[in-house]
C-alpha cells in the first residue's frame, strides 16, 4: 500500500500528530511542526518534478500515480488516489501555507493542542486533493472542516464563539447538500449492482442521465460553493476570518476555501457537464455578485481582517465565476487565481496577525505611520496589496487577466452566436472589481502605513523577528514566481483541459 507516493501526503500528517502527542516542550513541538511541514513541501516539489517528467515522456492518462485499495466492499468504497496538474498545484500550495503558518504561530498559546488540530485540518486537506473516490473525498472534506470550530473557538479573538458556531453550522449545512448530491451521483453512476464512487469511471462512462444532472448539479455546486464563499452563502467567512488566529486564517483562506472551487470543478462540472452547460447562468449571476459585493464591502470596513475577509469573498467568487465560463482560458485562470489568492491572502493574514500582535488593534483608524516604525512588515504589506490589486509582475495580474480574457472570449462567442449576452455583461461587471480593489487596498496602505503616528506607544514597537521574516519571505517569493514565470504554472495544469471529458461541454 505504501508504494504509492500519494499516500504519504496522509501518512506524514498522521506521523506529525503522533509526534506532537509525544512532545513535552515547546522546542519539540516547533521542531515537529516545521520538520513535518518541510517534508510535505519537499514531497510536493518532488511530485511536481516527476509529474512534469512523465508528461514530457508522453504519459497521457488523465490522472497519474493512481492506486486503489478496497475499504468497504458492500458499498464499493475504496481508498482511491490519483492526481493531475491541478491536484499537484493544490498540494504544493497547501504544504507551503502549512509551513509558513507554522512559523507564523511560533508564539501561539497552548502550542501542542493548537498544532494537533491544525495538522488534523491539513490531513483532511491533503487527503481531499489526492482522492478520486467520491466517498473518501467527502470524508477528508469533513475532516478538514471539523477542527475549525475548536481552532477558532479556543484560540480565536473577538466574538469567537459566535463566529465558530456560525462557520460550523453554515459549512455543515453545505455539507448536507453535498452529501445528498454525492449519494445521488453514486446511485446513478452505473447499472444496478455496478455503481461506483470513482470519479474517473463516472466521467469516462458519462453514465449520469441528463435529467438527473439537472437535479444533482445544483446540490453539489452549492455544497462546494458554500465553502467557496459564494453569494448569498458567504456570511460565515468574514466573521470566521476576523476571529481566527493567524495560522488558521492563513489555512482557512489560503487552502480551505480552495476546496470549494476545486470541488465545483472536479465533481460538479467534471461529472455533470451537460447540466453545467445549461445551468451555469444561474450560478454566474451569484458568483458575479460575489465578486463585486465582496470588493464593495471591503471598501467600507475598518478592521484589517474584515477588509481581507471580504476581499477573499471577491477573489474566491472570481474563481467560481471563471470555472462557470467553461472554456480553457478562463478555467486555467481560475486555477491560477486559486494559487495566487491562496498565497497572497495567507501573506495578508500573516502580516495582519504580526501587526496586531504589536499594536493590539486591527482598526486602521487607530494606526498610522507604521512604514517608519515597522519597515519590513510595511513593505511586505505593500507587496501583498499590489498583488491583490493586480500589479504586473505579481501573481494577481497573471491570474485575473487570464480569467478576464477567457471570460470575454466566451462572452463574445455567446453574443455573436445568438446565445445571449449574459456572460459578456457579467464579465464587464466583474472587471469593475479591479478598480474597487485598488480603492480599498490603497486606502488601507495610506491609513495604515503612511501619515502621522496615531499612538505614541507604537513608536516603541520592534520590527519582524526571524520566524516572521521566514514566513513572509517564502510567500512573497511564491507570489513573485507566479507573476514572473506564468508559463511554467500554466504548463502544470494545461493537460487537464485537453482531456476528452471536456469536449462534452464544448471547451475551446
N, C-alpha and C positions, 0 to 999 in steps of 0.2 A: 504493500500500500504506500509506503513512504518513498517509492521510486519516482513518484510524480512530484516534480518540483513545486507545483502549486499548493500541495498540502502543507508545505512549510509556512505558508502565509497564515495558517491557522495554528500550526504546531508552535511556532516561535512565540506568538502572544500567550498561548497556554503555558509554555515554559516560563515566560515572564511572570505570569500570575503565580505559578508555583514558587519562583524565586522571590517575588515580593512577599509572599506569605511567610517565607523563612527569614526575611530581613529583620535585623534587630536595631539598626540605627540609620540615621538619615543618609550617611555616606553610602551604605549598601543599597538603600532604596534608589538613590540617584544613579548609582552605577548600573543597577538592573534596568532602570528606565532608559538610560542613554544607550547602553550596550545593546539592549533588545531593539530599540528604535534604529540604531545604526545597522544592525543585522538585517532588519526588514528593508531598509533603504538600499543596502548593498544587494540584497536578493532581488529587489525591483530593478535595479540598474542592470544586473546580470541577465535577468529575464528579458529586458528590453533589447540588450545587445544580441542575445541569442535569437530572439524573435525576428529581428531585422535580418540576421544572417540566414535564417530559414526562409524568409520571404524572398530574399535575394537569390537563394539557391533554387527557387521555383516552387516552394510549398504553397499550395493554393487552397487548402482546407479552410472553411470559414473560421473554425476555432482550432488553435494548436494546444499541445500539451493536454489533450483530453484523457480523462480517466473516469471510471465509474465503478462504484462498489455498492452492492445491494445493502440497503439499510432496513427496509420494511417491505418484504416481498408482496404481501397481500394487497398493498396499495401501490405497488410499483415505485416506491420511494427509494431513490439512490443518492449516494453522495457522489454526484457527477460534477466534474470540474472541467474547465477549458477557458481559454482567453483569446481575444483578438487584440488589435492595437488599442482600441478604446479601453478595454479592461485593463491592459497594462499601463496605460496613461493614468487611469484612476488609482491603480495600485501604487504607482510611483508618487502621485500627489498625496495619497493617504499616508505613506511612510514618511515623506518629507514633513508633513504637518504634524505628525505624531512626534517626530524627532525635535522639531523646533518648539512644539508645545511642551515637551519635557524640559527643555532649557528655560522656557518662559515660566514654568511652575517650580523653579528652583527653591523658592522660599515659601511654598504653599503650606498651610496648616494641615496637620494630620496627613502627612505625605503618603504614608503606607496605604491607608484606606482610599485616599484620593486616586493614587496611581492604579490600585487594584480595579476600581470602577472604570477609570479611563482606559486601561488596557482591555478590559472586558468589552467596552464600547468599540474599540478598534478591532477586536476579534470579530465582532459582527460585521463591521465594515469590510474587512479583508475577505471574510467568508462570502459576503454578498457578491463582491466583484468577481470572484473566481467560480461561482456556482452557475451551472447551466441546467440544473434541476430546479423547477419552479418551487417545489416544496422546501428544499433546503435553502433556496434563495430567500424565501419568506421567513424561514426560521432564523437565519442570520440577520435579516432585516429587523426582526423583533429584538434580537439580542443587542443590536446597535441602539435601539430606541429606549429600552427599559432603563439602562443606567443613567439616562439624562435626568430622570426625576430626582435621584439622590445627589447627583453631581451639582445640580442647581439648588435643590432644597437644603443641602447641608453646607456646601462651600460657596454658595452664591451670596449676593448682596441685595439691598433694597427689599422690595416686596417679593422675596424669593419663593415663599411657599405658594403664593398665588400664581406666580409665573411657572413654577414647576408643575403645578396641578393643571393649569391651562394647557401647557405644552403637551403633557401626557394625555389628557383627555382628547385633545384635537388630533394628535397623531395616532392614538389608538382608534379613534373614530375613522380616520383614513385607512387604518389597517383592516378594519372590519369590511369596508368596501373592497379593499384589495383582496382579502381572503376569499370573499364570495366570488370575485372575478376570477381568481386563480382556480378555485374549485370548478367553476363553470368551464374554464378552459380545459381542465383535465378531463371532465366528462364528455367533452366534445372534441377531444384530441385524436380520436380514432374509433373504430368499430367497438361495440361492446365486448369487453374482455381483452382489448388491445389498447386501452388508454395509456397515456404516458405523460410524465411531468417534464420530459426532456424538451427544452425549447427548440433545439436544433431539429429534432424529429418532427415536432409540430409544424415548424416553419417550412421544412422541406416538403412535407406531405400536403401542406396547405389544407388541413383537414377541418378547420372550423368553418361551418357554414356561414354564409354572408348574413343571414338573418340573426344568428346568434352573435356574430361580431358586433352588430349594432347595439346589442344589449350588454355585452361583456367589455367592449372597448371603453365606454364612459366610466364603468366601475373601476377598471384598472388604471385608467388615466387620472381619474380623480383621486384614487387611493394613493398613487405615487405623487400626484400633483400637490396634495396637501403638504407633503414633506418638502416639495419644491417651492412652497410659499406662493401657490397660485391663488389669485384673487377669486372669490372672497374668503378663501381658507387660509389666509396669510397671517391672521392677527396673533397667532401664538408666537411667531418668530421674533418680532421686536421685543416683546416682554421677556421671552426666553433669553435672548441675547443680552438684554440690559441687566439681568440678574445673574447670569452665568459667570463663573470665574474665568480667568483669561484663557487657559488652555482649552477649556470646554467650549468657549465661544469660538476659538480657532478651529477645533474639530467640528463643531456644530455647523458653522457657516462654510468652512473650507472643505469639509468632506461629507458630513451627514446630509446636508441639503442636496448634495450631488447624487445621492441615492435616488432622489425623486426624479431628476432629469434622466439619469441612466436607466431607471426602471421604466419610465414612459417610453424611452427609445427602444430598450431591449425587449420589453414584454408587450406593451400596448401596440406600438406601431409595427414591430417586427413580426408579431404573431397574427395581427388583425389588420393587414394593410388596406383592404377594401373599406372597412369601417373608418380607418384613419383618413383615407382619402375623402370620404363622403361627409364625415362629421368634424373634420378639422376646423371648419369655420366657427363652430361654437366655441371651441377652446382657444382659437386665435383671438376672439374678442376678449375672453377672460384674461389671457396672458398679455395681450396688448394693453389692457387696463392696468395689469400688474406693473408693466414697465414704466408707464407714465405716472401712475398713482404713487408707486414707491419713491420715484425721484422727487415728485412734488412734496410728499410727506417729509422727506429728508430735509427739504429746504426750511421747514418751519420748526425743526427740533432744536433744542439747546443742549441736550445730553449727547455726549460723544458716541456712546454705544447705541442710542436710538438712531442717531444720524446714520451710522454704519449699518444698523439693522435694516432700516428702510431702504438704504442703498442696496443691500443684499436682496431685498424683495424685488427691486427693479432689475438687477443684474440676473437673478435666477429666473425671473419672468422672461427675460430675453432669451435664456436658454430654451425654455419650453416653446416660446414663440418661434424660434428658429427651427426647432425639431418639427413643428407642425407645418413648415413650408414644404417639407417632403421633397427637397431637392438636394443634390450632393453638396453644393457650395454652402448653403445655409446650414445644413446639418454638420458639416465639417466645422463651420464657425461656432456652432453650438458646443461641440466638444472642446474647441479651443477656449471658448468662453468659460466652460466648466473649470478648465485648468487655470485660466487667468484669474477668474473670480476666487477660486479656492486659495490661490497663493496670495493675492493682494488683500483679500478680506482677512485672512489669517494674519498678515502683516499689520493691517489696521488694528485688529483686536489685540494683538500682542503689544503694539505701541500704546493703545488706549489704556491697557492694564498697567503698563510701566509708568505712564504719566499719572494715572490715578493713584498708584502706589506711592507716589511722591507728593502730589498736591492734595490728595484725599477729596477730590471733586472731579466730576465729569462735565460740569456746567461750563460751557465755553464763555459765558458772561462773567465768570469769576476768574478767568485766566487771560493771560496776555504776555507778550514779550518773552515767550519761552525759547525763542530761537537763540538768544544770547545766554540763557541760563542752562539749557539742555541742548546744545548744538547738534550732537549726534542723533538724539531721538527726534529732534525737529526736522533735520534733513531727511531722515527715514520717513517721517510722516509726509513730507512734501513729495517724496518719490512715490509713496503709496497713493497719494492723491492724484498725482499726474497719471499713474497707471489707470486709476479709476475713471478719470475723465477722458482717457484715450489719447494720451500724448504719444506721437510716433516714437518708435524705439523701445516701447514697453508693451507688455502683453495685451493690455486693454485695447490698444489701437488695432492690432492684428485681428483679434477675436471679433470685435464689433464691426470692423469694416468687412470682414468675410461674411458675417451674418447679414449685413445690410445689402451687400452686393448680391448675395444669393436670394434674399427676400425680394429685392427689386426685380431681379431676373424672373422669379416665379410670378410676381405680381403682374409684370408686363406681359408674360406669356398668357396668363389668365385673361387679362384685359383684351389683348389682341385676338384671342381665340373665341371671345364672347362668353367666357366662363364667369364673368363678373369682375368687379374691381375691389372686392373686399381685402384681398391680400395687399394690393397696392396701397390702398387707403391706410390700412393699419401699419404698413411699413413706414409710410411717411410720418404717421403719428409716433411710432416707436423711435424714429430718428430724432424727434424733438427731445428725447430723453438725454441726448448728448449735451445739448445746451443747458438743460436743467441740472444735469450732473455737474457741469462746470460751475454753475452758480453756487451750489451748496458746498462743493469742495473748496473753491476759492474763498467763500465766506468763512469757512472754518479755519483755513490756513491764516487768513487775515486776523481773525479774532484770537486764535489760539497762540500763534507763533510771533506775530508782529505787534507793533504798537507798544504802549506803556505796560509795565508790570502792574497787575491788579492787586497783588497781595505781597507785602514785603517779606513774608515768610518764604515765598518762592525763591527769593534771592539766595537762600542757603541750600537749595536743592543741589544734588550731585547728579552727574550725567550717567549714562548707561554703564552697568557692570559688564564683566567679560561674558557671562552667560546670556545676558540680554543682547549684547553685540553679536554673539554667535547666532542666536535665534533669528534676529532681524537680517543679518548679513546673508544667511542662507536663502531666506525668502526673497530678498532683493535680487540676488544673483539669478534665481529661477525666473523671476518676473522679467528681468532683462534678457535672459536667454531665449524665452519665448518670443519676445519682441524683436530680437536681433536675428534669430535663426528660425523663422516660422516654417520654412520648407521642411526642416528636419521633423518638426512635430506633425506637420501635415502628412508627411510620409508614413508616420507611425499609424495613423488612423485611416489613410486613404483606402486601403484594401477592403475594409469593411463595407464601404459603399459601392464597391464593384460586385458585391455578392449578388447572385441571381435572384435572391429573395426580393430585392428592392425593385426589380423590374416590374413587379406586380402593381406598384403604386406609381409607376412612370417616372422614377427618379432620373434626372438627367445631369 
